[in-house]
Amino acid sequence: MQKNMFKLKIINYWRNIDKKIFFCFIILFLLGLFFSFSSTSSLAGERLNKDYYFFFTKHLLFTFFALIIMISISSVNTSFLKKIIVPIFIFSFIFLALVPFIGVEVKGAKRWLNLYFFRLQPIEILKPFFILATVKVLTLEKLKNSQIKYLFSFLLLLSVIILLIDQPDLGQSILLVLSWGAIVFISGVSLFYIISFFSIFLISFTSLLYFMPQKFGYITDRLVSFIDPSKGDKFQSSSALDAIKLGGLKGQGMGEGILKDSVPEAHTDYIIAIISEEYGSIISVIIILIFLYISFRIIKNCINQDDQLVKFSLCGLSTLLIFQTFIHIGVNTNLIPTTGMTLPFLSYGGSSLIGSAILAGIILNYTKNKTYLYE
C-alpha cells in the first residue's frame, strides 16, 4: 500500500512539474559538475598539493545535496511553502546577523559561518527568501490600498543591506537592490517612489564611501580602476577578458586554459571566462540561452497566474537569477567593476549551489500545475 502511494506521488509530481524548466536546471547542475572537474583539478593537485579530485568530490556531494533540496522544495504543497516563507527568512536573517560576531574572515571579508562540515555563506540562502518575503509584504491584504507597504519592503531591504555592507559585500548588495527595484516596479508602484528610494540608497552609499574610506575604500579603488585602468589593478578582470578572447569560438581544449592557474578563485568568480577559454564562446552563449529560456518559461507562466503572490514571486526570482547571471558575465567581460559574484549552478561552492537549488525548487513549485495552459 505504501509502495503504491509513493509511486502515485512520483507520477503526480512528474505530471504537474514544468518539465522544460526542470531539465534546464538539471542541465545547469550537470554542466557545473563537469566544469568544476575541469577548473579545479590543477588547482588541487599542483598548487595546493591535494588529491586532483578534492574539489570535484566536494562539488559532486554538494550537487547531489542541492538536487535533493530542489526536488524536495518543488514537491511540497504550495500553500505550505507560502506559510513557511517568513519563518525561514527570519531564520536565514539571524544567520546573516551572526556573521559579524562569529563569522570566518577570508581575504579581508567576513561573509561565512563555519558549520564544521563546510563554510556557509548565509546571504546565498537568504536571497530567494528575501524575494519571497518582499512579495509577501507587497501583497498583504491589510496593506492592499496603502502605499506604506513600499516603505515596509524598503526597510526590509535596508536591514539586509546594512548587514551586507558591514561584511563587506558590494556585489550581493547591488543584486538585492536591483531585484527589489524590479519587484516593486512590477507591483505597480509610482515611479516617484522608486526614484525616491533609489536616491536615498545612492546618497547613503556615497556617504559611506566619503565618511568611512578605511572600510569601504576598496569600492572607490575598484570604481576608479574600472573608469581609468591606469590608476588601479585590473589584473583579474583583464586576465578574464583575455582568456575569453584567447578561447575564441571553439576554445583551447579541456584543461588547456591558463586563467584558472593565474587568477585566484577563478573557479567561482570567473567560471564563465574559464568555460569560454577552454570550450569556446559558443558554449558560453548556449549557457546564457539556457538561463534566458528558463526566464522565458517563468514569465510565460506568470501570464496565466491568478495568484498575485505567486506571480510577483516568480517575476522576482526570475529577475534575481538573470541579474546575478549577467552581473557575473559583466565582470568576466570587463563591462562592470569586479563584484565577486558567482554564476548560479555553475560556480564552485556549496553555499552557491544550495542557494541555486532553493531558487530552482521554489520556481518549480510555483510553476507546477500550470504547464497545460501553454503546452
Beta strands, then each sheet from edge to edge (+ up, - down):
strand 1: 104-106
strand 2: 109-114
strand 3: 119-120
sheet 1: 1+ 2- 3+
end
